[in-house]
Amino acid sequence: MNSEQARLADPATVPALIVVPVFNEAATIGEVVTAARAQAPVLVVDDGSEDGTAALARAAGAEVIRHPRRLGKGQAIRTGIAAARSRGASVLVTMDGDGQHDPRDLGAVLDAARRLPRTIVVGGRLGEAYLLPPDRLSAIRVAGFFVNWASGLALQDTQSGFRAYPLGLFDEIRLRRGGFVFETEVLIAAALRGWRVVEVPVRAVPRASRRSRHPQRRWRHRRRTTSAPGMACSCRSCSAPAGRTRAPPARPDRRRRRR
């Protein structure tokens, strides 16, 4: 048995890197990094934070790569993939920096990833679904229906960002999307290439009062206004000029009086 075969025969020796993509997570990143480092080296990809997240992550013992401006969660994970390759890792674990993923579950996720070849491991939160807000739970289940339909998978929690990826996966699939769509595209592309996807149960930590710092685009226009003065909104769901609130449609009785 050569050294490579010996390494693969002992799952505990398979090198892993924990990647935490963040944007303005100063309140939680130190605690997350400190707990995660008990399982594997931690790389924080700071996606242009403005609140000192990078400095706090370094102080807690993480390596930090900082984007000069905000590029989105998908690009932050891509940065982590490239870094994991350059550091000789075989497994990449992703988890959020806002505290909604419990670092105590890293051991179970890593153990499964190291034991199962050609397998993506997803930390499934729905074993404790009652801890999730009803609207969030409904969104997870609706999105899961369509992801499973498109991929042929049978996952409960397709939206969990608490995952372990074999680095070799990214040599086989080509990804085009960014943002949160990146993680969905990975599942579908991997399944179509014959990779396994398994779930291991993890704790469902109720999300903090603020939303995720990597919001999906549809949430940016809930108030139907644009935040940047002098710029028009390009979102399909919002056609109002910059700085103005879109007027509600006229009621039928008002239209009749105008005639």
Backbone as CSV, one residue per row, in Angstrom:
resi,resn,N_x,N_y,N_z,CA_x,CA_y,CA_z,C_x,C_y,C_z
1,MET,0.851,-1.192,0.000,0.000,0.000,0.000,0.891,1.247,0.000
2,ASN,0.722,2.110,-1.011,1.520,3.325,-1.057,0.931,4.378,-0.119
3,SER,1.605,5.540,-0.019,1.183,6.561,0.940,-0.187,7.126,0.605
4,GLU,-0.497,7.272,-0.694,-1.810,7.800,-1.077,-2.910,6.822,-0.716
5,GLN,-2.692,5.525,-0.958,-3.683,4.525,-0.599,-3.880,4.475,0.914
6,ALA,-2.796,4.630,1.659,-2.910,4.637,3.114,-3.709,5.834,3.598
7,ARG,-3.494,6.978,2.959,-4.235,8.174,3.349,-5.722,7.997,3.112
8,LEU,-6.085,7.445,1.969,-7.495,7.252,1.645,-8.127,6.171,2.504
9,ALA,-7.323,5.209,2.956,-7.872,4.143,3.788,-8.250,4.649,5.176
10,ASP,-7.657,5.742,5.605,-7.970,6.332,6.900,-8.701,7.646,6.667
11,PRO,-10.044,7.660,6.763,-10.804,8.871,6.447,-10.363,10.090,7.240
12,ALA,-9.891,9.893,8.452,-9.521,11.029,9.291,-8.350,11.815,8.715
13,THR,-7.591,11.204,7.799,-6.427,11.886,7.245,-6.746,12.646,5.955
14,VAL,-7.964,12.547,5.450,-8.329,13.277,4.239,-8.385,14.766,4.579
15,PRO,-7.543,15.587,3.946,-7.477,16.999,4.327,-8.734,17.767,3.916
16,ALA,-9.211,18.615,4.820,-10.414,19.399,4.570,-10.141,20.857,4.887
17,LEU,-10.911,21.729,4.254,-10.868,23.155,4.538,-12.302,23.627,4.730
18,ILE,-12.550,24.344,5.816,-13.868,24.925,6.081,-13.878,26.342,5.534
19,VAL,-14.799,26.618,4.626,-14.904,27.935,3.996,-16.175,28.611,4.498
20,VAL,-16.000,29.825,5.003,-17.128,30.594,5.536,-17.260,31.884,4.727
21,PRO,-18.217,31.945,3.787,-18.429,33.196,3.051,-19.223,34.176,3.915
22,VAL,-18.766,35.416,3.996,-19.416,36.364,4.903,-19.540,37.743,4.278
23,PHE,-20.546,38.460,4.757,-20.690,39.886,4.458,-21.272,40.551,5.704
24,ASN,-20.480,41.387,6.345,-20.905,42.118,7.546,-21.435,41.189,8.632
25,GLU,-20.586,40.282,9.093,-20.958,39.342,10.164,-20.084,39.541,11.405
26,ALA,-19.764,40.795,11.730,-18.882,41.065,12.860,-19.451,40.535,14.173
27,ALA,-20.759,40.512,14.308,-21.379,40.104,15.572,-21.192,38.620,15.879
28,THR,-20.976,37.805,14.852,-20.967,36.349,15.060,-19.718,35.641,14.567
29,ILE,-18.936,36.254,13.679,-17.889,35.510,12.989,-16.824,34.972,13.941
30,GLY,-16.488,35.715,14.990,-15.447,35.242,15.905,-15.826,33.946,16.583
31,GLU,-17.049,33.855,17.057,-17.520,32.642,17.724,-17.590,31.468,16.758
32,VAL,-18.056,31.730,15.529,-18.146,30.665,14.522,-16.754,30.117,14.204
33,VAL,-15.797,31.004,13.970,-14.442,30.571,13.618,-13.812,29.778,14.761
34,THR,-13.937,30.278,15.965,-13.328,29.606,17.112,-13.834,28.177,17.248
35,ALA,-15.145,27.986,17.094,-15.720,26.644,17.224,-15.358,25.759,16.031
36,ALA,-15.361,26.319,14.827,-15.093,25.516,13.633,-13.649,25.044,13.570
37,ARG,-12.714,25.805,14.094,-11.298,25.444,14.023,-10.986,24.171,14.809
38,ALA,-11.886,23.746,15.659,-11.677,22.484,16.378,-11.768,21.290,15.440
39,GLN,-12.344,21.488,14.246,-12.539,20.384,13.305,-11.588,20.420,12.113
40,ALA,-11.242,21.610,11.632,-10.380,21.721,10.444,-9.962,23.184,10.295
41,PRO,-8.944,23.456,9.475,-8.582,24.847,9.208,-9.762,25.617,8.613
42,VAL,-9.828,26.900,8.929,-10.950,27.742,8.507,-10.444,28.873,7.619
43,LEU,-11.117,29.033,6.484,-10.877,30.160,5.593,-12.154,30.992,5.537
44,VAL,-12.056,32.248,5.895,-13.185,33.171,5.782,-13.001,33.979,4.506
45,VAL,-14.006,33.940,3.646,-13.998,34.756,2.433,-14.901,35.952,2.701
46,ASP,-14.279,37.101,2.912,-15.000,38.327,3.246,-15.410,39.014,1.957
47,ASP,-16.708,39.055,1.723,-17.237,39.576,0.459,-17.481,41.086,0.548
48,GLY,-16.414,41.824,0.860,-16.509,43.275,0.883,-17.166,43.856,2.120
49,SER,-17.019,43.202,3.269,-17.655,43.702,4.502,-17.131,45.091,4.875
50,GLU,-17.986,45.812,5.613,-17.649,47.172,6.026,-17.684,47.331,7.542
51,ASP,-17.751,46.211,8.275,-17.936,46.294,9.725,-16.800,45.648,10.523
52,GLY,-15.672,45.409,9.896,-14.557,44.812,10.617,-14.604,43.305,10.725
53,THR,-15.443,42.657,9.915,-15.547,41.193,9.954,-14.196,40.525,9.730
54,ALA,-13.444,41.000,8.754,-12.170,40.352,8.409,-11.207,40.365,9.593
55,ALA,-11.083,41.483,10.272,-10.158,41.583,11.396,-10.573,40.654,12.540
56,LEU,-11.862,40.563,12.789,-12.346,39.697,13.859,-12.133,38.222,13.510
57,ALA,-12.294,37.868,12.235,-12.056,36.491,11.807,-10.587,36.121,11.976
58,ARG,-9.691,37.025,11.605,-8.254,36.774,11.784,-7.916,36.624,13.263
59,ALA,-8.489,37.485,14.081,-8.207,37.423,15.513,-8.656,36.101,16.122
60,ALA,-9.701,35.496,15.530,-10.200,34.211,16.035,-9.408,33.025,15.488
61,GLY,-8.484,33.287,14.559,-7.626,32.222,14.066,-7.880,31.760,12.648
62,ALA,-8.745,32.456,11.916,-9.027,32.064,10.535,-8.053,32.729,9.571
63,GLU,-7.814,32.055,8.467,-7.202,32.721,7.318,-8.313,33.507,6.629
64,VAL,-7.981,34.665,6.091,-9.008,35.517,5.481,-8.582,35.908,4.080
65,ILE,-9.504,35.767,3.138,-9.358,36.346,1.800,-10.478,37.373,1.663
66,ARG,-10.125,38.556,1.250,-11.110,39.635,1.202,-11.349,40.102,-0.227
67,HIS,-12.613,40.123,-0.648,-12.977,40.731,-1.923,-12.990,42.252,-1.748
68,PRO,-12.446,42.992,-2.695,-12.439,44.449,-2.559,-13.825,45.071,-2.622
69,ARG,-14.766,44.362,-3.231,-16.161,44.810,-3.260,-17.062,43.587,-3.216
70,ARG,-18.326,43.814,-3.014,-19.252,42.710,-2.853,-19.523,42.034,-4.198
71,LEU,-19.276,40.733,-4.254,-19.443,39.963,-5.482,-20.540,38.905,-5.363
72,GLY,-21.030,38.643,-4.178,-22.091,37.662,-3.986,-21.580,36.347,-3.425
73,LYS,-22.506,35.579,-2.848,-22.130,34.341,-2.176,-21.521,33.325,-3.128
74,GLY,-22.069,33.231,-4.339,-21.538,32.267,-5.294,-20.071,32.509,-5.591
75,GLN,-19.703,33.781,-5.807,-18.302,34.089,-6.091,-17.439,33.867,-4.862
76,ALA,-17.993,34.112,-3.674,-17.234,33.846,-2.456,-16.902,32.358,-2.333
77,ILE,-17.858,31.497,-2.691,-17.587,30.052,-2.648,-16.569,29.670,-3.717
78,ARG,-16.664,30.276,-4.892,-15.665,30.010,-5.936,-14.254,30.376,-5.441
79,THR,-14.144,31.500,-4.761,-12.851,31.892,-4.189,-12.372,30.831,-3.207
80,GLY,-13.288,30.311,-2.406,-12.942,29.257,-1.460,-12.499,27.978,-2.141
81,ILE,-13.149,27.630,-3.250,-12.764,26.427,-4.000,-11.332,26.559,-4.518
82,ALA,-11.034,27.708,-5.108,-9.678,27.927,-5.625,-8.644,27.871,-4.500
83,ALA,-8.986,28.450,-3.363,-8.057,28.427,-2.230,-7.864,27.010,-1.702
84,ALA,-8.938,26.237,-1.631,-8.826,24.859,-1.145,-7.916,24.042,-2.051
85,ARG,-8.036,24.235,-3.348,-7.169,23.511,-4.287,-5.712,23.878,-4.054
86,SER,-5.448,25.168,-3.920,-4.056,25.609,-3.780,-3.446,25.158,-2.457
87,ARG,-4.279,24.837,-1.481,-3.793,24.410,-0.176,-3.787,22.895,-0.010
88,GLY,-4.125,22.174,-1.084,-4.043,20.723,-1.064,-5.191,20.017,-0.369
89,ALA,-6.316,20.700,-0.172,-7.470,20.066,0.461,-8.151,19.113,-0.517
90,SER,-8.798,18.104,0.020,-9.598,17.177,-0.787,-11.087,17.369,-0.559
91,VAL,-11.446,17.973,0.571,-12.847,18.205,0.926,-13.017,19.673,1.284
92,LEU,-14.063,20.277,0.752,-14.414,21.658,1.063,-15.736,21.665,1.818
93,VAL,-15.747,22.249,2.992,-16.977,22.388,3.769,-17.389,23.856,3.750
94,THR,-18.657,24.119,3.453,-19.164,25.483,3.495,-20.164,25.610,4.632
95,MET,-20.084,26.719,5.337,-21.055,27.028,6.381,-21.174,28.541,6.495
96,ASP,-22.313,28.999,6.996,-22.553,30.428,7.096,-21.874,31.010,8.329
97,GLY,-21.601,32.306,8.264,-20.937,32.982,9.358,-21.869,33.715,10.298
98,ASP,-23.193,33.591,10.089,-24.139,34.331,10.916,-24.669,33.529,12.097
99,GLY,-24.118,32.327,12.314,-24.519,31.538,13.465,-25.669,30.591,13.241
100,GLN,-26.231,30.550,12.026,-27.369,29.662,11.801,-26.951,28.214,11.549
101,HIS,-25.654,27.981,11.341,-25.123,26.620,11.240,-24.278,26.355,12.482
102,ASP,-24.587,25.285,13.179,-23.923,24.993,14.441,-22.605,24.266,14.184
103,PRO,-21.470,24.854,14.548,-20.183,24.195,14.312,-20.052,22.840,14.993
104,ARG,-20.869,22.564,16.000,-20.814,21.254,16.646,-21.200,20.135,15.694
105,ASP,-21.878,20.471,14.599,-22.276,19.450,13.623,-21.220,19.204,12.552
106,LEU,-20.135,19.961,12.586,-19.088,19.782,11.576,-18.507,18.379,11.598
107,GLY,-18.380,17.798,12.769,-17.803,16.459,12.864,-18.588,15.442,12.070
108,ALA,-19.920,15.476,12.178,-20.756,14.519,11.446,-20.684,14.755,9.945
109,VAL,-20.698,16.021,9.535,-20.630,16.338,8.104,-19.283,15.908,7.526
110,LEU,-18.210,16.226,8.222,-16.881,15.852,7.737,-16.677,14.343,7.717
111,ASP,-17.159,13.666,8.738,-17.001,12.212,8.788,-17.662,11.549,7.585
112,ALA,-18.877,11.982,7.259,-19.576,11.411,6.099,-18.832,11.736,4.805
113,ALA,-18.342,12.972,4.688,-17.645,13.371,3.464,-16.360,12.585,3.266
114,ARG,-15.673,12.283,4.343,-14.407,11.564,4.244,-14.604,10.083,3.972
115,ARG,-15.736,9.541,4.381,-15.993,8.109,4.201,-16.619,7.770,2.854
116,LEU,-17.347,8.709,2.260,-18.147,8.411,1.074,-17.521,9.041,-0.161
117,PRO,-17.034,8.240,-1.088,-16.430,8.808,-2.302,-17.507,9.351,-3.245
118,ARG,-17.119,10.329,-4.026,-17.997,10.946,-5.035,-19.361,11.296,-4.445
119,THR,-19.337,11.951,-3.313,-20.572,12.256,-2.604,-20.540,13.670,-2.046
120,ILE,-21.616,14.417,-2.298,-21.847,15.689,-1.628,-22.630,15.402,-0.359
121,VAL,-22.216,15.981,0.742,-22.923,15.801,2.009,-23.634,17.109,2.352
122,VAL,-24.928,17.020,2.576,-25.748,18.187,2.917,-26.203,18.063,4.359
123,GLY,-26.021,19.114,5.135,-26.530,19.132,6.502,-28.003,19.460,6.493
124,GLY,-28.844,18.454,6.713,-30.290,18.624,6.643,-30.865,19.114,7.965
125,ARG,-31.600,20.228,7.914,-32.135,20.849,9.128,-33.568,20.451,9.449
126,LEU,-34.220,19.711,8.582,-35.659,19.513,8.747,-36.026,18.443,9.754
127,GLY,-35.043,17.802,10.356,-35.353,16.929,11.481,-35.848,17.720,12.679
128,GLU,-35.492,19.014,12.706,-35.983,19.935,13.727,-36.715,21.097,13.057
129,ALA,-37.590,20.745,12.126,-38.272,21.757,11.325,-39.096,22.724,12.165
130,TYR,-39.559,22.273,13.314,-40.386,23.124,14.162,-39.630,24.339,14.694
131,LEU,-38.293,24.298,14.628,-37.492,25.422,15.086,-37.357,26.510,14.029
132,LEU,-37.742,26.220,12.794,-37.616,27.195,11.717,-38.887,28.027,11.609
133,PRO,-38.776,29.307,11.276,-39.968,30.131,11.071,-40.854,29.523,9.976
134,PRO,-42.176,29.573,10.124,-43.068,28.935,9.143,-42.834,29.392,7.710
135,ASP,-42.605,30.697,7.503,-42.408,31.154,6.128,-41.110,30.617,5.543
136,ARG,-40.078,30.522,6.388,-38.803,29.968,5.931,-38.945,28.485,5.616
137,LEU,-39.642,27.768,6.455,-39.849,26.347,6.232,-40.619,26.101,4.942
138,SER,-41.645,26.906,4.696,-42.421,26.760,3.452,-41.553,27.013,2.232
139,ALA,-40.696,28.047,2.315,-39.813,28.345,1.188,-38.845,27.198,0.923
140,ILE,-38.309,26.602,1.986,-37.394,25.469,1.835,-38.091,24.309,1.146
141,ARG,-39.313,24.023,1.549,-40.039,22.879,0.987,-40.452,23.120,-0.459
142,VAL,-40.876,24.332,-0.772,-41.256,24.631,-2.157,-40.030,24.559,-3.073
143,ALA,-38.934,25.194,-2.659,-37.717,25.144,-3.471,-37.222,23.715,-3.609
144,GLY,-37.318,22.950,-2.527,-36.875,21.562,-2.570,-37.640,20.718,-3.564
145,PHE,-38.931,20.974,-3.670,-39.740,20.223,-4.642,-39.186,20.399,-6.049
146,PHE,-38.881,21.635,-6.423,-38.418,21.889,-7.785,-36.986,21.404,-8.003
147,VAL,-36.131,21.550,-6.997,-34.757,21.056,-7.145,-34.753,19.541,-7.281
148,ASN,-35.521,18.857,-6.465,-35.599,17.394,-6.561,-36.184,16.962,-7.895
149,TRP,-37.186,17.684,-8.360,-37.800,17.359,-9.658,-36.782,17.513,-10.788
150,ALA,-35.973,18.572,-10.741,-35.010,18.836,-11.814,-33.813,17.901,-11.766
151,SER,-33.469,17.425,-10.582,-32.236,16.652,-10.425,-32.443,15.154,-10.268
152,GLY,-33.667,14.755,-9.911,-33.904,13.345,-9.611,-33.476,12.957,-8.211
153,LEU,-33.095,13.936,-7.396,-32.709,13.658,-6.013,-33.948,13.523,-5.134
154,ALA,-33.741,13.136,-3.898,-34.849,13.016,-2.941,-34.393,13.596,-1.600
155,LEU,-33.994,14.866,-1.634,-33.496,15.533,-0.438,-34.629,16.261,0.271
156,GLN,-34.528,16.347,1.572,-35.480,17.156,2.330,-35.085,18.621,2.345
157,ASP,-33.775,18.897,2.470,-33.303,20.273,2.646,-32.313,20.638,1.548
158,THR,-32.835,20.953,0.384,-31.956,21.323,-0.727,-31.371,22.717,-0.560
159,GLN,-31.899,23.503,0.356,-31.476,24.892,0.497,-30.409,25.095,1.568
160,SER,-29.995,24.036,2.227,-28.967,24.171,3.254,-27.619,24.504,2.624
161,GLY,-26.980,25.539,3.166,-25.631,25.881,2.719,-24.547,25.221,3.544
162,PHE,-24.954,24.379,4.491,-24.023,23.624,5.332,-23.719,22.331,4.587
163,ARG,-22.604,22.295,3.855,-22.320,21.189,2.945,-20.846,20.821,2.959
164,ALA,-20.572,19.627,2.479,-19.200,19.192,2.223,-19.119,18.714,0.781
165,TYR,-18.158,19.251,0.049,-17.969,18.913,-1.358,-16.602,18.258,-1.552
166,PRO,-16.520,17.152,-2.284,-15.204,16.679,-2.728,-14.659,17.678,-3.762
167,LEU,-13.408,18.065,-3.642,-12.853,19.040,-4.581,-12.882,18.533,-6.009
168,GLY,-12.780,17.196,-6.175,-12.803,16.643,-7.523,-14.094,16.914,-8.271
169,LEU,-15.169,17.187,-7.546,-16.454,17.494,-8.191,-16.320,18.668,-9.143
170,PHE,-15.568,19.679,-8.741,-15.505,20.911,-9.524,-14.580,20.789,-10.737
171,ASP,-13.936,19.636,-10.889,-13.216,19.353,-12.127,-14.157,18.771,-13.181
172,GLU,-15.315,18.291,-12.754,-16.242,17.618,-13.668,-17.423,18.475,-14.086
173,ILE,-17.809,19.422,-13.256,-18.999,20.208,-13.590,-18.594,21.640,-13.905
174,ARG,-19.367,22.283,-14.746,-19.146,23.674,-15.106,-20.345,24.474,-14.632
175,LEU,-20.085,25.488,-13.838,-21.147,26.263,-13.211,-21.164,27.673,-13.781
176,ARG,-22.357,28.194,-14.017,-22.496,29.514,-14.625,-23.132,30.541,-13.697
177,ARG,-23.827,30.091,-12.684,-24.622,30.992,-11.854,-23.836,31.524,-10.659
178,GLY,-24.357,32.603,-10.075,-23.783,33.175,-8.870,-24.836,33.266,-7.785
179,GLY,-24.518,34.003,-6.713,-25.477,34.174,-5.635,-25.884,32.850,-5.016
180,PHE,-27.106,32.815,-4.503,-27.616,31.595,-3.904,-27.894,30.524,-4.958
181,VAL,-28.119,30.935,-6.212,-28.415,29.974,-7.270,-27.234,29.037,-7.484
182,PHE,-26.040,29.498,-7.178,-24.839,28.683,-7.326,-24.990,27.347,-6.603
183,GLU,-25.490,27.371,-5.374,-25.591,26.148,-4.586,-26.631,25.189,-5.142
184,THR,-27.704,25.722,-5.700,-28.702,24.876,-6.340,-28.142,24.261,-7.620
185,GLU,-27.425,25.068,-8.396,-26.835,24.579,-9.645,-25.839,23.452,-9.378
186,VAL,-25.091,23.553,-8.280,-24.142,22.494,-7.935,-24.868,21.169,-7.744
187,LEU,-25.967,21.177,-6.990,-26.702,19.934,-6.733,-27.209,19.311,-8.026
188,ILE,-27.817,20.128,-8.871,-28.402,19.598,-10.111,-27.310,19.080,-11.041
189,ALA,-26.243,19.863,-11.216,-25.157,19.446,-12.112,-24.482,18.179,-11.607
190,ALA,-24.272,18.089,-10.293,-23.619,16.905,-9.740,-24.475,15.665,-9.929
191,ALA,-25.771,15.788,-9.674,-26.665,14.637,-9.827,-26.689,14.161,-11.275
192,LEU,-26.696,15.096,-12.207,-26.733,14.721,-13.623,-25.433,14.060,-14.073
193,ARG,-24.350,14.299,-13.341,-23.066,13.665,-13.654,-22.852,12.368,-12.877
194,GLY,-23.857,11.969,-12.088,-23.767,10.691,-11.397,-23.166,10.743,-10.010
195,TRP,-22.980,11.942,-9.468,-22.478,12.059,-8.109,-23.606,11.815,-7.121
196,ARG,-23.278,11.211,-5.983,-24.271,10.993,-4.937,-24.425,12.252,-4.091
197,VAL,-25.621,12.427,-3.561,-25.874,13.505,-2.602,-26.607,12.879,-1.419
198,VAL,-26.039,13.010,-0.232,-26.660,12.441,0.961,-26.850,13.545,1.994
199,GLU,-27.811,13.330,2.875,-28.051,14.261,3.974,-27.632,13.641,5.292
200,VAL,-27.076,14.460,6.155,-26.875,14.064,7.547,-27.627,15.079,8.398
201,PRO,-28.256,14.652,9.464,-29.032,15.597,10.278,-28.132,16.572,11.027
202,VAL,-28.516,17.840,10.989,-27.823,18.878,11.760,-28.875,19.676,12.518
203,ARG,-28.405,20.431,13.496,-29.309,21.239,14.303,-29.908,22.367,13.469
204,ALA,-31.169,22.636,13.696,-31.835,23.770,13.059,-31.742,24.949,14.020
205,VAL,-30.821,25.863,13.743,-30.635,27.022,14.612,-31.514,28.150,14.092
206,PRO,-32.427,28.657,14.891,-33.269,29.763,14.416,-32.406,30.926,13.975
207,ARG,-32.746,31.479,12.820,-31.974,32.594,12.276,-32.135,33.814,13.163
208,ALA,-31.096,34.617,13.254,-31.154,35.840,14.040,-32.198,36.780,13.459
209,SER,-32.516,37.847,14.197,-33.590,38.744,13.787,-33.315,39.389,12.442
210,ARG,-32.045,39.634,12.132,-31.735,40.203,10.824,-31.695,39.104,9.782
211,ARG,-31.856,39.497,8.533,-31.810,38.532,7.449,-30.373,38.140,7.153
212,SER,-30.222,37.096,6.359,-28.897,36.713,5.920,-28.230,37.892,5.238
213,ARG,-26.917,38.036,5.453,-26.176,39.137,4.848,-25.922,38.909,3.369
214,HIS,-26.265,37.730,2.835,-26.201,37.476,1.392,-27.632,37.331,0.900
215,PRO,-28.449,38.419,0.876,-29.860,38.283,0.530,-30.057,37.940,-0.931
216,GLN,-31.113,37.218,-1.213,-31.474,36.962,-2.594,-32.079,38.228,-3.175
217,ARG,-31.952,38.376,-4.467,-32.346,39.619,-5.095,-33.807,39.972,-4.867
218,ARG,-34.685,38.978,-4.802,-36.093,39.296,-4.704,-36.436,40.036,-3.406
219,TRP,-35.576,39.895,-2.384,-35.870,40.581,-1.124,-35.467,42.049,-1.179
220,ARG,-34.701,42.441,-2.132,-34.181,43.799,-2.141,-35.257,44.823,-2.488
221,HIS,-36.374,44.384,-2.984,-37.385,45.319,-3.472,-38.718,45.146,-2.760
222,ARG,-38.696,44.660,-1.543,-39.947,44.434,-0.844,-40.671,45.752,-0.587
223,ARG,-39.903,46.838,-0.450,-40.534,48.132,-0.219,-40.832,48.868,-1.520
224,ARG,-40.471,48.265,-2.630,-40.720,48.829,-3.947,-40.079,50.202,-4.125
225,THR,-38.913,50.384,-3.557,-38.146,51.599,-3.758,-36.730,51.204,-4.078
226,THR,-35.983,52.113,-4.661,-34.564,51.880,-4.881,-33.787,52.669,-3.855
227,SER,-32.687,52.091,-3.380,-31.949,52.708,-2.294,-30.903,53.696,-2.778
228,ALA,-30.502,53.605,-4.050,-29.442,54.479,-4.548,-30.059,55.667,-5.272
229,PRO,-29.915,56.881,-4.780,-30.509,58.035,-5.453,-29.908,58.227,-6.831
230,GLY,-30.780,58.585,-7.769,-30.325,58.858,-9.121,-30.191,57.648,-10.004
231,MET,-30.541,56.470,-9.509,-30.426,55.261,-10.307,-31.780,54.602,-10.426
232,ALA,-32.100,54.110,-11.611,-33.361,53.422,-11.824,-33.215,51.957,-11.491
233,CYS,-34.267,51.375,-11.009,-34.248,49.960,-10.648,-34.388,49.110,-11.899
234,SER,-33.563,48.072,-12.026,-33.616,47.191,-13.197,-34.356,45.897,-12.908
235,CYS,-34.877,45.737,-11.691,-35.574,44.502,-11.335,-36.915,44.427,-12.050
236,ARG,-37.276,43.236,-12.550,-38.544,43.084,-13.255,-39.742,43.409,-12.376
237,SER,-39.579,43.145,-11.073,-40.709,43.330,-10.166,-40.869,44.764,-9.713
238,CYS,-39.997,45.657,-10.150,-40.050,47.029,-9.673,-39.690,47.974,-10.806
239,SER,-40.666,48.696,-11.328,-40.427,49.569,-12.473,-40.414,51.033,-12.072
240,ALA,-40.388,51.321,-10.762,-40.419,52.702,-10.304,-39.097,53.394,-10.579
241,PRO,-39.131,54.714,-10.931,-37.883,55.474,-11.033,-37.198,55.528,-9.683
242,ALA,-35.919,55.872,-9.712,-35.145,55.886,-8.478,-35.740,56.849,-7.465
243,GLY,-35.755,56.392,-6.187,-36.173,57.253,-5.102,-37.664,57.450,-4.972
244,ARG,-38.454,56.798,-5.835,-39.900,56.951,-5.768,-40.554,55.625,-5.424
245,THR,-41.646,55.710,-4.742,-42.425,54.522,-4.437,-43.420,54.288,-5.560
246,ARG,-43.489,53.055,-6.057,-44.392,52.754,-7.155,-45.826,52.934,-6.689
247,ALA,-46.584,53.708,-7.411,-47.967,53.976,-7.027,-48.807,52.724,-7.190
248,PRO,-49.790,52.510,-6.310,-50.674,51.357,-6.465,-51.567,51.552,-7.671
249,PRO,-52.014,50.467,-8.303,-52.882,50.592,-9.472,-54.171,51.310,-9.106
250,ALA,-54.671,52.117,-10.041,-55.917,52.850,-9.806,-57.078,51.884,-9.659
251,ARG,-57.976,52.214,-8.788,-59.141,51.363,-8.585,-60.134,51.576,-9.722
252,PRO,-60.939,50.580,-10.050,-61.867,50.700,-11.179,-62.783,51.900,-11.054
253,ASP,-63.301,52.195,-9.835,-64.248,53.310,-9.702,-63.567,54.637,-9.991
254,ARG,-62.270,54.760,-9.676,-61.556,55.998,-9.975,-61.394,56.188,-11.473
255,ARG,-61.113,55.097,-12.185,-60.972,55.218,-13.642,-62.281,55.663,-14.293
256,ARG,-63.379,55.157,-13.756,-64.663,55.543,-14.347,-64.934,57.029,-14.150
257,ARG,-64.553,57.583,-12.987,-64.819,59.011,-12.746,-63.983,59.880,-13.656
258,ARG,-62.760,59.407,-14.019,-61.928,60.215,-14.902,-62.506,60.345,-16.301
259,ARG,-63.275,59.361,-16.696,-63.896,59.439,-18.028,-65.005,60.483,-18.053
